[in-house]
Each structure stands twice: as structure tokens, then as C-alpha cells.
Amino acid sequence: MDTKALLSGIRCFLLDMDGTFYLGNQLIEGSLDFLDALGRTGRQCLFLTNNSSKSADFYKQKLARMGVPERFRNVLTSGQAAARYVTNRFPGKKAFLLANQIETKEMEALGVQIDQEHPDYVLIAFDTELDYHKMTMLCDHVRAGLPYIATHPDFNCPTETGFIPDIGATIAYVKASTGREPDVVIGKPNSGIVEETLRVTGLKKEEMAMVGDRLYTDIATGVNFGMLSILVMSGETTAEMAEASPIKPGLTFGRLADMIPYL
């Protein structure tokens, strides 16, 4: 099947953000043109990010500053998906929450009840305000056998100057201390964020394409759950990495704008 035929049935593009739509605070050339093409062809997009150190509102404001039209400022984070999961899975129960102040406020707004001393379960996000006291409490609760949920699996978070340790590094620390890994991880490439995407969009998996620059999260999400996966070479993945990886995308483009002729 040719490229245009593969894209013909896609109604919603699930877009990774950093490395796919922008790099740091700079738009990747042609990203806004890609959104214009979606509008002309009656399609939509949902920005899908694993980063749970920021709220969805933070990302919406960032997209607005970059000139993204309001109708395309639809964002789903792993933090939002995790909040949905725990409020459904543990109704009326209270969480030990490892998160920074921004994400804590969002979790509370989404209905997550918090009790750091006597929780019923553990929920960890990407805490950019992490300290040893928090890590000690986290390990105590995990060691006690409480249900243990993580927003996403990424080991590092890209920045304009390189990488900083992400939640995957926290998970590794906790495992070294307690012997446990999370019972459930929500974000890409796992099912929790896909299920929330289906609920939010009201679409079928066959009507969506997962677009991103990371093979092991973005592309693996599409491969794992029967969605068209589209790799863009504007971020992390190099040609050598793509060649060597067992995870193969359905389509590959240099950047989002390269898709426009096929929409």
C-alpha cells in the first residue's frame, strides 16, 4: 500500500511534542504548515506527551505562544492518563504522590486524593523537585507492598543542553532499594495512555496514527496497539538507530511537513 493510501483513513494524528513538533522552545520548520494541512483535509491532532513534570495547561500555553491555533491545542499527558487510571482503580482511596508542585495541583484538580503519611497506593510522576526525604518515604511505602503506579517509563528527559534524569531513573533507584518495579506504567508505549486516548478522541485505533521521534516510546506505541506508526527524523532517532532497531515504523519522514503532500 502506498503512503497516501496508508494515510487516507487517519482522522487523528497523535503527535509527540519535543523532537517532533518543536525542539525546546523552537518550532521545527513546517510544523504549523502541517497543522494547516490537517485543517484543510478535515483531520485533527492530539499532542501526546509522557512528560508528567508539567501540566496539560502548561503545554497548551506553550503551544499558544508558538502560534498553534486554538482548535489544535489538544493535549494529553501521562499524568492526566494516570490520574484517570487511579481514580477509577482506587475510588475513594488516597495516594502517596511523588510529583512537583505543578503536577500535584493538576492531580488534585483531576480528583486524586493525597495522603503522604498513610496512603492506600503509590503514584509517582516526574518529580523535578525530588529530594532524599521524598525518596525515603517512597521506598518505605513501596517496600510495604502498596499498589505502585508510575506515569511513564522514560529514563531521561531531553533539554536544550542535553538530558536530565527522568522517572525511569527514579524507578531504578526504588527497585535497587526495595526489589520492586511499578505494578502499572501508564505512559507510552503502554496501554493506559492508549486507552485514555481512545476515550478522549472517541475514535478507533485504526483511525489514528502515532507520530514521534523515539522508537522505544512513540513508535512502539503504534506497533504494540495496532496503530499506524510514523517516525520523524527531527529529534532523537538517527538513521543508524532506525536501521539497528527491531521496532520498525509504518512510515518515516524527515519532519512533519514532509507528510503534507500525502494528506
Contacts in CASP RR format, 6 or more apart in sequence:
PFRMAT RR
TARGET T0000
AUTHOR 0000-0000-0000
METHOD contacts of the structure
MODEL  1
MDTKALLSGIRCFLLDMDGTFYLGNQLIEGSLDFLDALGRTGRQCLFLTN
NSSKSADFYKQKLARMGVPERFRNVLTSGQAAARYVTNRFPGKKAFLLAN
QIETKEMEALGVQIDQEHPDYVLIAFDTELDYHKMTMLCDHVRAGLPYIA
THPDFNCPTETGFIPDIGATIAYVKASTGREPDVVIGKPNSGIVEETLRV
TGLKKEEMAMVGDRLYTDIATGVNFGMLSILVMSGETTAEMAEASPIKPG
LTFGRLADMIPYL
3 251 0 8 1.000
3 262 0 8 1.000
4 262 0 8 1.000
6 228 0 8 1.000
6 250 0 8 1.000
6 251 0 8 1.000
7 209 0 8 1.000
7 228 0 8 1.000
7 251 0 8 1.000
7 259 0 8 1.000
7 262 0 8 1.000
7 263 0 8 1.000
9 206 0 8 1.000
9 207 0 8 1.000
10 43 0 8 1.000
10 207 0 8 1.000
10 208 0 8 1.000
10 209 0 8 1.000
10 228 0 8 1.000
11 43 0 8 1.000
11 44 0 8 1.000
11 203 0 8 1.000
11 207 0 8 1.000
11 208 0 8 1.000
12 43 0 8 1.000
12 44 0 8 1.000
12 45 0 8 1.000
12 46 0 8 1.000
12 201 0 8 1.000
12 203 0 8 1.000
12 207 0 8 1.000
12 208 0 8 1.000
12 209 0 8 1.000
13 38 0 8 1.000
13 43 0 8 1.000
13 44 0 8 1.000
13 45 0 8 1.000
13 46 0 8 1.000
13 208 0 8 1.000
13 209 0 8 1.000
13 211 0 8 1.000
13 230 0 8 1.000
14 45 0 8 1.000
14 46 0 8 1.000
14 48 0 8 1.000
14 197 0 8 1.000
14 208 0 8 1.000
14 209 0 8 1.000
14 210 0 8 1.000
14 211 0 8 1.000
14 227 0 8 1.000
15 21 0 8 1.000
15 45 0 8 1.000
15 46 0 8 1.000
15 47 0 8 1.000
15 48 0 8 1.000
15 211 0 8 1.000
15 212 0 8 1.000
15 256 0 8 1.000
16 47 0 8 1.000
16 48 0 8 1.000
16 49 0 8 1.000
16 211 0 8 1.000
16 212 0 8 1.000
16 213 0 8 1.000
16 214 0 8 1.000
16 217 0 8 1.000
16 218 0 8 1.000
17 47 0 8 1.000
17 48 0 8 1.000
17 49 0 8 1.000
17 51 0 8 1.000
17 59 0 8 1.000
18 24 0 8 1.000
18 49 0 8 1.000
18 51 0 8 1.000
18 158 0 8 1.000
19 28 0 8 1.000
19 158 0 8 1.000
19 212 0 8 1.000
19 213 0 8 1.000
19 232 0 8 1.000
19 234 0 8 1.000
19 235 0 8 1.000
19 236 0 8 1.000
20 28 0 8 1.000
20 211 0 8 1.000
20 212 0 8 1.000
20 213 0 8 1.000
20 218 0 8 1.000
20 232 0 8 1.000
20 234 0 8 1.000
20 235 0 8 1.000
20 256 0 8 1.000
21 27 0 8 1.000
21 28 0 8 1.000
21 31 0 8 1.000
21 47 0 8 1.000
21 256 0 8 1.000
22 28 0 8 1.000
22 31 0 8 1.000
22 66 0 8 1.000
23 160 0 8 1.000
23 234 0 8 1.000
23 235 0 8 1.000
24 159 0 8 1.000
24 160 0 8 1.000
25 62 0 8 1.000
25 160 0 8 1.000
27 66 0 8 1.000
28 234 0 8 1.000
28 255 0 8 1.000
28 256 0 8 1.000
29 255 0 8 1.000
29 257 0 8 1.000
30 255 0 8 1.000
30 256 0 8 1.000
30 257 0 8 1.000
31 255 0 8 1.000
31 256 0 8 1.000
31 257 0 8 1.000
32 66 0 8 1.000
32 67 0 8 1.000
32 68 0 8 1.000
33 257 0 8 1.000
33 260 0 8 1.000
34 256 0 8 1.000
34 257 0 8 1.000
34 259 0 8 1.000
34 260 0 8 1.000
35 45 0 8 1.000
35 68 0 8 1.000
35 69 0 8 1.000
35 72 0 8 1.000
37 259 0 8 1.000
37 260 0 8 1.000
37 263 0 8 1.000
38 44 0 8 1.000
38 45 0 8 1.000
38 72 0 8 1.000
38 263 0 8 1.000
40 263 0 8 1.000
41 263 0 8 1.000
43 263 0 8 1.000
44 72 0 8 1.000
44 74 0 8 1.000
44 201 0 8 1.000
45 72 0 8 1.000
45 74 0 8 1.000
46 74 0 8 1.000
46 75 0 8 1.000
46 76 0 8 1.000
46 197 0 8 1.000
46 200 0 8 1.000
46 201 0 8 1.000
47 59 0 8 1.000
47 63 0 8 1.000
47 73 0 8 1.000
47 74 0 8 1.000
47 75 0 8 1.000
47 76 0 8 1.000
48 76 0 8 1.000
48 188 0 8 1.000
48 193 0 8 1.000
48 197 0 8 1.000
48 210 0 8 1.000
49 59 0 8 1.000
49 75 0 8 1.000
49 76 0 8 1.000
49 77 0 8 1.000
49 78 0 8 1.000
50 77 0 8 1.000
50 78 0 8 1.000
50 151 0 8 1.000
50 152 0 8 1.000
50 153 0 8 1.000
50 154 0 8 1.000
50 187 0 8 1.000
50 188 0 8 1.000
50 193 0 8 1.000
50 217 0 8 1.000
51 77 0 8 1.000
51 78 0 8 1.000
51 126 0 8 1.000
51 152 0 8 1.000
51 154 0 8 1.000
51 157 0 8 1.000
52 77 0 8 1.000
52 78 0 8 1.000
52 79 0 8 1.000
52 82 0 8 1.000
52 99 0 8 1.000
52 103 0 8 1.000
52 125 0 8 1.000
52 126 0 8 1.000
52 151 0 8 1.000
52 152 0 8 1.000
52 167 0 8 1.000
53 100 0 8 1.000
53 102 0 8 1.000
53 103 0 8 1.000
53 125 0 8 1.000
53 126 0 8 1.000
53 127 0 8 1.000
53 128 0 8 1.000
53 157 0 8 1.000
54 77 0 8 1.000
54 102 0 8 1.000
54 103 0 8 1.000
55 77 0 8 1.000
55 102 0 8 1.000
55 103 0 8 1.000
55 105 0 8 1.000
55 106 0 8 1.000
56 75 0 8 1.000
56 76 0 8 1.000
56 77 0 8 1.000
56 80 0 8 1.000
56 106 0 8 1.000
57 106 0 8 1.000
58 102 0 8 1.000
59 75 0 8 1.000
59 77 0 8 1.000
60 73 0 8 1.000
60 75 0 8 1.000
63 72 0 8 1.000
63 73 0 8 1.000
63 75 0 8 1.000
64 70 0 8 1.000
64 73 0 8 1.000
76 193 0 8 1.000
76 196 0 8 1.000
76 197 0 8 1.000
76 200 0 8 1.000
78 125 0 8 1.000
78 151 0 8 1.000
78 152 0 8 1.000
78 186 0 8 1.000
78 187 0 8 1.000
78 188 0 8 1.000
78 193 0 8 1.000
79 103 0 8 1.000
79 106 0 8 1.000
79 107 0 8 1.000
79 125 0 8 1.000
79 151 0 8 1.000
79 152 0 8 1.000
79 186 0 8 1.000
80 106 0 8 1.000
80 110 0 8 1.000
80 196 0 8 1.000
81 151 0 8 1.000
81 186 0 8 1.000
81 187 0 8 1.000
81 192 0 8 1.000
81 193 0 8 1.000
81 195 0 8 1.000
81 196 0 8 1.000
81 197 0 8 1.000
82 123 0 8 1.000
82 125 0 8 1.000
82 149 0 8 1.000
82 150 0 8 1.000
82 151 0 8 1.000
82 186 0 8 1.000
82 187 0 8 1.000
83 106 0 8 1.000
83 107 0 8 1.000
83 110 0 8 1.000
83 111 0 8 1.000
83 112 0 8 1.000
84 110 0 8 1.000
84 196 0 8 1.000
84 199 0 8 1.000
85 149 0 8 1.000
85 184 0 8 1.000
85 186 0 8 1.000
85 192 0 8 1.000
85 196 0 8 1.000
86 95 0 8 1.000
86 112 0 8 1.000
86 121 0 8 1.000
86 123 0 8 1.000
86 149 0 8 1.000
87 110 0 8 1.000
87 111 0 8 1.000
87 112 0 8 1.000
89 147 0 8 1.000
90 120 0 8 1.000
90 121 0 8 1.000
90 147 0 8 1.000
92 113 0 8 1.000
93 113 0 8 1.000
93 120 0 8 1.000
93 121 0 8 1.000
94 113 0 8 1.000
94 114 0 8 1.000
94 115 0 8 1.000
94 118 0 8 1.000
94 119 0 8 1.000
94 120 0 8 1.000
94 121 0 8 1.000
95 107 0 8 1.000
95 112 0 8 1.000
95 113 0 8 1.000
95 114 0 8 1.000
95 115 0 8 1.000
95 119 0 8 1.000
95 120 0 8 1.000
95 121 0 8 1.000
95 122 0 8 1.000
95 123 0 8 1.000
96 114 0 8 1.000
96 115 0 8 1.000
96 116 0 8 1.000
96 119 0 8 1.000
96 121 0 8 1.000
96 122 0 8 1.000
96 123 0 8 1.000
96 137 0 8 1.000
96 138 0 8 1.000
96 141 0 8 1.000
96 146 0 8 1.000
97 104 0 8 1.000
97 107 0 8 1.000
97 112 0 8 1.000
97 114 0 8 1.000
97 116 0 8 1.000
97 123 0 8 1.000
97 124 0 8 1.000
97 125 0 8 1.000
98 122 0 8 1.000
98 123 0 8 1.000
98 124 0 8 1.000
98 125 0 8 1.000
98 127 0 8 1.000
98 130 0 8 1.000
98 134 0 8 1.000
98 138 0 8 1.000
98 170 0 8 1.000
99 107 0 8 1.000
99 123 0 8 1.000
99 124 0 8 1.000
99 125 0 8 1.000
99 126 0 8 1.000
99 127 0 8 1.000
100 125 0 8 1.000
100 126 0 8 1.000
100 127 0 8 1.000
100 128 0 8 1.000
100 129 0 8 1.000
101 129 0 8 1.000
103 125 0 8 1.000
103 126 0 8 1.000
103 127 0 8 1.000
104 114 0 8 1.000
107 114 0 8 1.000
107 123 0 8 1.000
107 125 0 8 1.000
108 114 0 8 1.000
112 123 0 8 1.000
116 137 0 8 1.000
119 141 0 8 1.000
119 146 0 8 1.000
120 146 0 8 1.000
120 147 0 8 1.000
121 146 0 8 1.000
121 147 0 8 1.000
121 148 0 8 1.000
121 149 0 8 1.000
122 138 0 8 1.000
122 141 0 8 1.000
122 142 0 8 1.000
122 146 0 8 1.000
122 147 0 8 1.000
122 148 0 8 1.000
122 149 0 8 1.000
123 149 0 8 1.000
123 150 0 8 1.000
123 151 0 8 1.000
124 138 0 8 1.000
124 148 0 8 1.000
124 149 0 8 1.000
124 150 0 8 1.000
124 151 0 8 1.000
124 167 0 8 1.000
124 170 0 8 1.000
124 171 0 8 1.000
124 182 0 8 1.000
125 150 0 8 1.000
125 151 0 8 1.000
125 167 0 8 1.000
126 151 0 8 1.000
126 152 0 8 1.000
126 154 0 8 1.000
126 157 0 8 1.000
126 166 0 8 1.000
126 167 0 8 1.000
127 134 0 8 1.000
127 167 0 8 1.000
127 170 0 8 1.000
128 164 0 8 1.000
130 170 0 8 1.000
135 170 0 8 1.000
135 173 0 8 1.000
135 174 0 8 1.000
138 174 0 8 1.000
139 174 0 8 1.000
139 177 0 8 1.000
139 178 0 8 1.000
142 148 0 8 1.000
142 174 0 8 1.000
142 178 0 8 1.000
142 180 0 8 1.000
143 177 0 8 1.000
143 178 0 8 1.000
143 180 0 8 1.000
145 180 0 8 1.000
147 183 0 8 1.000
148 180 0 8 1.000
148 181 0 8 1.000
148 182 0 8 1.000
148 183 0 8 1.000
148 184 0 8 1.000
149 182 0 8 1.000
149 183 0 8 1.000
149 184 0 8 1.000
149 185 0 8 1.000
149 186 0 8 1.000
150 167 0 8 1.000
150 168 0 8 1.000
150 171 0 8 1.000
150 182 0 8 1.000
150 184 0 8 1.000
150 185 0 8 1.000
150 186 0 8 1.000
151 167 0 8 1.000
151 185 0 8 1.000
151 186 0 8 1.000
151 187 0 8 1.000
152 166 0 8 1.000
152 167 0 8 1.000
152 185 0 8 1.000
152 186 0 8 1.000
152 187 0 8 1.000
152 188 0 8 1.000
152 193 0 8 1.000
153 167 0 8 1.000
153 168 0 8 1.000
153 171 0 8 1.000
153 185 0 8 1.000
153 187 0 8 1.000
153 190 0 8 1.000
153 217 0 8 1.000
154 166 0 8 1.000
154 167 0 8 1.000
154 168 0 8 1.000
154 217 0 8 1.000
155 165 0 8 1.000
155 166 0 8 1.000
155 168 0 8 1.000
155 169 0 8 1.000
155 172 0 8 1.000
156 163 0 8 1.000
156 164 0 8 1.000
156 165 0 8 1.000
156 166 0 8 1.000
156 169 0 8 1.000
157 163 0 8 1.000
157 164 0 8 1.000
157 165 0 8 1.000
157 166 0 8 1.000
158 236 0 8 1.000
171 181 0 8 1.000
171 182 0 8 1.000
174 180 0 8 1.000
174 181 0 8 1.000
175 181 0 8 1.000
184 190 0 8 1.000
184 192 0 8 1.000
186 192 0 8 1.000
186 193 0 8 1.000
187 193 0 8 1.000
187 217 0 8 1.000
188 217 0 8 1.000
188 218 0 8 1.000
188 220 0 8 1.000
188 221 0 8 1.000
189 216 0 8 1.000
189 217 0 8 1.000
189 218 0 8 1.000
189 220 0 8 1.000
189 221 0 8 1.000
189 222 0 8 1.000
189 223 0 8 1.000
189 224 0 8 1.000
191 225 0 8 1.000
193 221 0 8 1.000
194 205 0 8 1.000
194 221 0 8 1.000
194 225 0 8 1.000
197 208 0 8 1.000
198 204 0 8 1.000
198 205 0 8 1.000
201 208 0 8 1.000
205 225 0 8 1.000
205 226 0 8 1.000
205 227 0 8 1.000
206 226 0 8 1.000
206 227 0 8 1.000
208 227 0 8 1.000
208 228 0 8 1.000
209 227 0 8 1.000
209 228 0 8 1.000
209 229 0 8 1.000
209 230 0 8 1.000
210 218 0 8 1.000
210 219 0 8 1.000
210 221 0 8 1.000
210 222 0 8 1.000
210 227 0 8 1.000
210 228 0 8 1.000
210 229 0 8 1.000
210 230 0 8 1.000
211 218 0 8 1.000
211 230 0 8 1.000
211 232 0 8 1.000
211 256 0 8 1.000
212 218 0 8 1.000
212 219 0 8 1.000
212 230 0 8 1.000
212 231 0 8 1.000
212 232 0 8 1.000
213 231 0 8 1.000
213 232 0 8 1.000
213 233 0 8 1.000
213 234 0 8 1.000
213 235 0 8 1.000
213 236 0 8 1.000
213 237 0 8 1.000
214 236 0 8 1.000
214 237 0 8 1.000
215 231 0 8 1.000
215 237 0 8 1.000
215 241 0 8 1.000
215 242 0 8 1.000
215 245 0 8 1.000
215 247 0 8 1.000
215 249 0 8 1.000
216 245 0 8 1.000
216 247 0 8 1.000
218 229 0 8 1.000
218 231 0 8 1.000
219 229 0 8 1.000
219 231 0 8 1.000
219 247 0 8 1.000
219 248 0 8 1.000
219 249 0 8 1.000
220 247 0 8 1.000
221 227 0 8 1.000
221 229 0 8 1.000
222 228 0 8 1.000
222 229 0 8 1.000
223 229 0 8 1.000
223 247 0 8 1.000
223 248 0 8 1.000
223 249 0 8 1.000
228 250 0 8 1.000
228 251 0 8 1.000
229 249 0 8 1.000
229 250 0 8 1.000
229 251 0 8 1.000
230 249 0 8 1.000
230 250 0 8 1.000
230 251 0 8 1.000
230 252 0 8 1.000
230 253 0 8 1.000
230 259 0 8 1.000
231 237 0 8 1.000
231 242 0 8 1.000
231 249 0 8 1.000
231 250 0 8 1.000
231 251 0 8 1.000
231 252 0 8 1.000
231 253 0 8 1.000
232 252 0 8 1.000
232 253 0 8 1.000
232 254 0 8 1.000
232 255 0 8 1.000
232 256 0 8 1.000
233 239 0 8 1.000
233 242 0 8 1.000
233 252 0 8 1.000
233 253 0 8 1.000
233 254 0 8 1.000
233 255 0 8 1.000
234 254 0 8 1.000
234 255 0 8 1.000
234 256 0 8 1.000
242 249 0 8 1.000
242 252 0 8 1.000
253 259 0 8 1.000
END
